[in-house]
Amino acid sequence: MQPSRVFIVGSGVVGTATGTGLLAAGNTVTFIDISMPRVRHLQAQGLDARTELDLASEPDSFIFLTLPTPNVGWRYDLGAFTAGTAAVGRALAGSSAQHTVVVRSTVSPGTTEGLVRPVLEENSGMTAGEGFRLASNPEFLRAVSAAEDFSHPWMTVIASRDPQAVARLRGLLEPFGGEMRTFSDPAEAEFIKCAHNIFNATKISFWNEMWLVAQKIGLDLDPIAATVAKSAEGSINPQYGIRGGAPYGGVCLPKDTCGFLGYSDAIGVDMPLLRAVVETNNRLESVVKQEVEAAGKAASGIKTA
């Protein structure tokens, strides 16, 4: 791999793991953060860390946005993320090189093109795809093992409208190994990251609901869950249940979801997640039925309201 010039904008857990991993692979890495204590901490480790991004004399570089995007209630707080992106835009304005800006922070689908691109263009006076390249490369790092996860990824996702941006990122990240998937729409990569975390959260919540039932009736859930993890097709078949737009049917799934809800209610255990599973499926059944009826009327020439 040809060594690259890399800037990490936002040097928390994700930024530090990303930067140190790329540095260990032979790249030249500079960490950027507005927190002086964090910068001093990185400098004490012998790392190049600064409070401001200066691209005036830099060659073509990768600029990773690893800025915080915490939630505030039911939304992402993009205040720090937007401010950091604007600072990158101002730095781009003073550079004659063509840099690749990479959104690595977790953001809602559409943020790379709907927020990052216009903020960079406004502050740089450049156009994405011409003055700079833009891509999404969400992280899949666990806080307790972020450095190890970056160095040995199980999955790398890259997305950009610009094929050259995809190719450049592939060249930078492919040597780390793991499966690599590329997309042409950054929103796809952003959606993958959100769905990835939400799926994990849902699985944890599911087994916690089951734990409440097991506790109520005096059973040890651990061997039960370990067995189901090996017996359920949803666990062992990665293709099972992932095709959206189709409700579950047959005999077993409707019967056992509804039947178990009645059982849990009888023993005094509330299962809101399981109830939501049934409600979501019923709603989708209604949607599919309406679509089928509309298609049938359209085929027979009957106008719908």
C-alpha positions as a Python dict, from the first residue, in 0.01 Angstrom:
ca = {
    (1, 'M'): (0, 0, 0),
    (2, 'Q'): (134, 342, -98),
    (3, 'P'): (156, 560, 216),
    (4, 'S'): (-110, 832, 233),
    (5, 'R'): (-149, 1164, 412),
    (6, 'V'): (-434, 1141, 662),
    (7, 'F'): (-609, 1389, 890),
    (8, 'I'): (-841, 1277, 1168),
    (9, 'V'): (-1090, 1552, 1257),
    (10, 'G'): (-1233, 1466, 1597),
    (11, 'S'): (-994, 1255, 1803),
    (12, 'G'): (-1213, 1068, 2048),
    (13, 'V'): (-1233, 688, 2069),
    (14, 'V'): (-1323, 637, 1702),
    (15, 'G'): (-1085, 901, 1570),
    (16, 'T'): (-793, 779, 1778),
    (17, 'A'): (-848, 414, 1681),
    (18, 'T'): (-880, 509, 1314),
    (19, 'G'): (-573, 732, 1317),
    (20, 'T'): (-343, 503, 1512),
    (21, 'G'): (-445, 211, 1292),
    (22, 'L'): (-365, 402, 974),
    (23, 'L'): (-42, 529, 1128),
    (24, 'A'): (68, 175, 1216),
    (25, 'A'): (9, 80, 852),
    (26, 'G'): (271, 334, 742),
    (27, 'N'): (60, 640, 667),
    (28, 'T'): (136, 994, 785),
    (29, 'V'): (-140, 1089, 1029),
    (30, 'T'): (-232, 1414, 1204),
    (31, 'F'): (-501, 1427, 1472),
    (32, 'I'): (-722, 1737, 1497),
    (33, 'D'): (-933, 1820, 1802),
    (34, 'I'): (-1059, 2140, 1966),
    (35, 'S'): (-998, 1992, 2314),
    (36, 'M'): (-653, 2105, 2428),
    (37, 'P'): (-631, 1838, 2703),
    (38, 'R'): (-701, 1568, 2442),
    (39, 'V'): (-444, 1715, 2205),
    (40, 'R'): (-183, 1722, 2482),
    (41, 'H'): (-269, 1363, 2572),
    (42, 'L'): (-209, 1252, 2213),
    (43, 'Q'): (109, 1455, 2188),
    (44, 'A'): (236, 1289, 2506),
    (45, 'Q'): (204, 958, 2320),
    (46, 'G'): (430, 1089, 2046),
    (47, 'L'): (144, 1153, 1802),
    (48, 'D'): (107, 1457, 1576),
    (49, 'A'): (-195, 1632, 1727),
    (50, 'R'): (-318, 1987, 1667),
    (51, 'T'): (-617, 2208, 1743),
    (52, 'E'): (-658, 2339, 1387),
    (53, 'L'): (-655, 2187, 1039),
    (54, 'D'): (-413, 2354, 798),
    (55, 'L'): (-401, 2218, 444),
    (56, 'A'): (-210, 2502, 280),
    (57, 'S'): (105, 2304, 204),
    (58, 'E'): (-38, 1952, 216),
    (59, 'P'): (-58, 1702, -75),
    (60, 'D'): (-377, 1515, -170),
    (61, 'S'): (-502, 1377, 161),
    (62, 'F'): (-777, 1184, 334),
    (63, 'I'): (-972, 1388, 588),
    (64, 'F'): (-1178, 1166, 816),
    (65, 'L'): (-1470, 1327, 1000),
    (66, 'T'): (-1488, 1137, 1328),
    (67, 'L'): (-1678, 1404, 1516),
    (68, 'P'): (-1931, 1337, 1795),
    (69, 'T'): (-2299, 1296, 1698),
    (70, 'P'): (-2477, 1226, 2030),
    (71, 'N'): (-2852, 1198, 2054),
    (72, 'V'): (-3067, 1459, 2223),
    (73, 'G'): (-3402, 1296, 2278),
    (74, 'W'): (-3523, 1156, 1947),
    (75, 'R'): (-3264, 1318, 1722),
    (76, 'Y'): (-2891, 1331, 1653),
    (77, 'D'): (-2720, 1644, 1781),
    (78, 'L'): (-2511, 1755, 1481),
    (79, 'G'): (-2389, 2081, 1634),
    (80, 'A'): (-2027, 1978, 1687),
    (81, 'F'): (-2031, 1771, 1368),
    (82, 'T'): (-2148, 2069, 1159),
    (83, 'A'): (-1897, 2306, 1319),
    (84, 'G'): (-1613, 2063, 1251),
    (85, 'T'): (-1728, 2015, 892),
    (86, 'A'): (-1734, 2393, 839),
    (87, 'A'): (-1378, 2415, 972),
    (88, 'V'): (-1271, 2151, 720),
    (89, 'G'): (-1438, 2353, 444),
    (90, 'R'): (-1242, 2664, 542),
    (91, 'A'): (-921, 2462, 539),
    (92, 'L'): (-1001, 2329, 192),
    (93, 'A'): (-1030, 2687, 68),
    (94, 'G'): (-661, 2739, 136),
    (95, 'S'): (-543, 2428, -45),
    (96, 'S'): (-460, 2362, -410),
    (97, 'A'): (-458, 1983, -363),
    (98, 'Q'): (-763, 1761, -410),
    (99, 'H'): (-854, 1607, -76),
    (100, 'T'): (-1098, 1327, -1),
    (101, 'V'): (-1334, 1408, 287),
    (102, 'V'): (-1467, 1092, 451),
    (103, 'V'): (-1770, 1089, 681),
    (104, 'R'): (-1699, 824, 944),
    (105, 'S'): (-1925, 953, 1221),
    (106, 'T'): (-2263, 785, 1269),
    (107, 'V'): (-2527, 1007, 1108),
    (108, 'S'): (-2879, 967, 975),
    (109, 'P'): (-2921, 864, 609),
    (110, 'G'): (-2875, 1157, 374),
    (111, 'T'): (-2639, 1358, 597),
    (112, 'T'): (-2329, 1327, 377),
    (113, 'E'): (-2501, 1478, 75),
    (114, 'G'): (-2766, 1682, 254),
    (115, 'L'): (-2547, 1851, 517),
    (116, 'V'): (-2177, 1776, 475),
    (117, 'R'): (-2161, 1854, 104),
    (118, 'P'): (-2332, 2198, 118),
    (119, 'V'): (-2140, 2299, 433),
    (120, 'L'): (-1807, 2206, 270),
    (121, 'E'): (-1899, 2378, -56),
    (122, 'E'): (-2016, 2696, 118),
    (123, 'N'): (-1705, 2727, 333),
    (124, 'S'): (-1452, 2623, 69),
    (125, 'G'): (-1595, 2790, -238),
    (126, 'M'): (-1542, 2457, -416),
    (127, 'T'): (-1771, 2195, -567),
    (128, 'A'): (-1775, 1834, -454),
    (129, 'G'): (-1630, 1606, -720),
    (130, 'E'): (-1418, 1888, -858),
    (131, 'G'): (-1245, 2078, -580),
    (132, 'F'): (-1265, 1789, -333),
    (133, 'R'): (-1393, 1433, -316),
    (134, 'L'): (-1661, 1318, -71),
    (135, 'A'): (-1737, 972, 65),
    (136, 'S'): (-1898, 783, 351),
    (137, 'N'): (-1711, 513, 545),
    (138, 'P'): (-1904, 432, 865),
    (139, 'E'): (-1716, 277, 1154),
    (140, 'F'): (-1807, -55, 1317),
    (141, 'L'): (-1587, -19, 1624),
    (142, 'R'): (-1670, -133, 1977),
    (143, 'A'): (-1556, 112, 2244),
    (144, 'V'): (-1381, -159, 2448),
    (145, 'S'): (-1180, -288, 2151),
    (146, 'A'): (-1179, -2, 1902),
    (147, 'A'): (-810, -26, 1805),
    (148, 'E'): (-829, -402, 1752),
    (149, 'D'): (-1154, -373, 1556),
    (150, 'F'): (-1004, -115, 1322),
    (151, 'S'): (-692, -321, 1258),
    (152, 'H'): (-892, -640, 1196),
    (153, 'P'): (-1232, -536, 1054),
    (154, 'W'): (-1499, -794, 977),
    (155, 'M'): (-1672, -551, 740),
    (156, 'T'): (-1574, -229, 561),
    (157, 'V'): (-1837, -19, 387),
    (158, 'I'): (-1751, 260, 142),
    (159, 'A'): (-1997, 477, -51),
    (160, 'S'): (-1959, 773, -285),
    (161, 'R'): (-2103, 918, -604),
    (162, 'D'): (-1740, 962, -711),
    (163, 'P'): (-1584, 632, -833),
    (164, 'Q'): (-1237, 776, -774),
    (165, 'A'): (-1319, 841, -408),
    (166, 'V'): (-1433, 478, -372),
    (167, 'A'): (-1116, 355, -542),
    (168, 'R'): (-890, 570, -322),
    (169, 'L'): (-1058, 456, -1),
    (170, 'R'): (-1050, 95, -114),
    (171, 'G'): (-676, 126, -167),
    (172, 'L'): (-631, 275, 180),
    (173, 'L'): (-849, 29, 372),
    (174, 'E'): (-843, -299, 178),
    (175, 'P'): (-504, -408, 319),
    (176, 'F'): (-661, -437, 665),
    (177, 'G'): (-868, -734, 547),
    (178, 'G'): (-1226, -831, 612),
    (179, 'E'): (-1520, -818, 371),
    (180, 'M'): (-1552, -495, 175),
    (181, 'R'): (-1876, -365, 25),
    (182, 'T'): (-1905, -50, -186),
    (183, 'F'): (-2207, 161, -278),
    (184, 'S'): (-2271, 460, -503),
    (185, 'D'): (-2508, 642, -266),
    (186, 'P'): (-2366, 761, 70),
    (187, 'A'): (-2714, 729, 224),
    (188, 'E'): (-2684, 351, 179),
    (189, 'A'): (-2370, 340, 393),
    (190, 'E'): (-2526, 571, 653),
    (191, 'F'): (-2837, 352, 665),
    (192, 'I'): (-2623, 39, 707),
    (193, 'K'): (-2452, 185, 1013),
    (194, 'C'): (-2779, 290, 1176),
    (195, 'A'): (-2947, -44, 1102),
    (196, 'H'): (-2636, -228, 1227),
    (197, 'N'): (-2657, -67, 1570),
    (198, 'I'): (-3036, -81, 1592),
    (199, 'F'): (-3036, -452, 1505),
    (200, 'N'): (-2789, -517, 1788),
    (201, 'A'): (-2999, -308, 2027),
    (202, 'T'): (-3315, -496, 1926),
    (203, 'K'): (-3154, -836, 1979),
    (204, 'I'): (-3034, -735, 2326),
    (205, 'S'): (-3378, -600, 2412),
    (206, 'F'): (-3547, -918, 2285),
    (207, 'W'): (-3341, -1143, 2509),
    (208, 'N'): (-3390, -909, 2803),
    (209, 'E'): (-3766, -946, 2760),
    (210, 'M'): (-3725, -1322, 2748),
    (211, 'W'): (-3505, -1302, 3058),
    (212, 'L'): (-3790, -1134, 3247),
    (213, 'V'): (-4021, -1422, 3158),
    (214, 'A'): (-3758, -1683, 3249),
    (215, 'Q'): (-3697, -1512, 3584),
    (216, 'K'): (-4069, -1508, 3655),
    (217, 'I'): (-4107, -1884, 3604),
    (218, 'G'): (-3773, -1985, 3759),
    (219, 'L'): (-3572, -2084, 3450),
    (220, 'D'): (-3207, -2012, 3368),
    (221, 'L'): (-3216, -1821, 3038),
    (222, 'D'): (-2847, -1865, 2946),
    (223, 'P'): (-2859, -2226, 2816),
    (224, 'I'): (-3198, -2156, 2656),
    (225, 'A'): (-3068, -1852, 2466),
    (226, 'A'): (-2749, -2037, 2366),
    (227, 'T'): (-2960, -2317, 2218),
    (228, 'V'): (-3199, -2083, 2032),
    (229, 'A'): (-2897, -1898, 1888),
    (230, 'K'): (-2806, -2226, 1718),
    (231, 'S'): (-3158, -2350, 1635),
    (232, 'A'): (-3336, -2040, 1503),
    (233, 'E'): (-3298, -1980, 1129),
    (234, 'G'): (-3295, -1609, 1201),
    (235, 'S'): (-2963, -1661, 1381),
    (236, 'I'): (-2787, -1909, 1153),
    (237, 'N'): (-2910, -1796, 808),
    (238, 'P'): (-2797, -1442, 717),
    (239, 'Q'): (-3057, -1426, 436),
    (240, 'Y'): (-3352, -1513, 659),
    (241, 'G'): (-3605, -1238, 720),
    (242, 'I'): (-3410, -953, 560),
    (243, 'R'): (-3635, -894, 256),
    (244, 'G'): (-3844, -592, 349),
    (245, 'G'): (-4204, -550, 240),
    (246, 'A'): (-4313, -903, 325),
    (247, 'P'): (-4488, -980, 658),
    (248, 'Y'): (-4428, -1311, 828),
    (249, 'G'): (-4699, -1568, 770),
    (250, 'G'): (-4752, -1941, 783),
    (251, 'V'): (-4874, -2109, 1099),
    (252, 'C'): (-4597, -2098, 1361),
    (253, 'L'): (-4491, -1734, 1371),
    (254, 'P'): (-4837, -1572, 1400),
    (255, 'K'): (-4950, -1841, 1646),
    (256, 'D'): (-4649, -1825, 1877),
    (257, 'T'): (-4604, -1448, 1884),
    (258, 'C'): (-4968, -1395, 1979),
    (259, 'G'): (-4989, -1701, 2202),
    (260, 'F'): (-4678, -1607, 2399),
    (261, 'L'): (-4809, -1254, 2448),
    (262, 'G'): (-5114, -1404, 2616),
    (263, 'Y'): (-4896, -1632, 2826),
    (264, 'S'): (-4669, -1349, 2942),
    (265, 'D'): (-4971, -1138, 3028),
    (266, 'A'): (-5114, -1424, 3234),
    (267, 'I'): (-4798, -1448, 3445),
    (268, 'G'): (-4775, -1070, 3482),
    (269, 'V'): (-4481, -989, 3250),
    (270, 'D'): (-4519, -701, 3005),
    (271, 'M'): (-4348, -760, 2667),
    (272, 'P'): (-4366, -433, 2471),
    (273, 'L'): (-4109, -544, 2214),
    (274, 'L'): (-4298, -862, 2129),
    (275, 'R'): (-4623, -666, 2116),
    (276, 'A'): (-4456, -423, 1873),
    (277, 'V'): (-4345, -719, 1658),
    (278, 'V'): (-4706, -830, 1619),
    (279, 'E'): (-4834, -477, 1562),
    (280, 'T'): (-4568, -406, 1298),
    (281, 'N'): (-4648, -728, 1114),
    (282, 'N'): (-5022, -658, 1123),
    (283, 'R'): (-4964, -308, 987),
    (284, 'L'): (-4748, -442, 704),
    (285, 'E'): (-5008, -705, 620),
    (286, 'S'): (-5259, -422, 579),
    (287, 'V'): (-5021, -225, 357),
    (288, 'V'): (-4952, -527, 135),
    (289, 'K'): (-5324, -604, 110),
    (290, 'Q'): (-5398, -247, -1),
    (291, 'E'): (-5119, -262, -261),
    (292, 'V'): (-5248, -593, -399),
    (293, 'E'): (-5603, -457, -418),
    (294, 'A'): (-5484, -139, -591),
    (295, 'A'): (-5280, -342, -840),
    (296, 'G'): (-5580, -564, -911),
    (297, 'K'): (-5806, -266, -974),
    (298, 'A'): (-5544, -104, -1198),
    (299, 'A'): (-5513, -426, -1400),
    (300, 'S'): (-5890, -441, -1446),
    (301, 'G'): (-5918, -74, -1540),
    (302, 'I'): (-6103, 30, -1222),
    (303, 'K'): (-6011, 380, -1101),
    (304, 'T'): (-5908, 419, -736),
    (305, 'A'): (-5974, 726, -526),
}
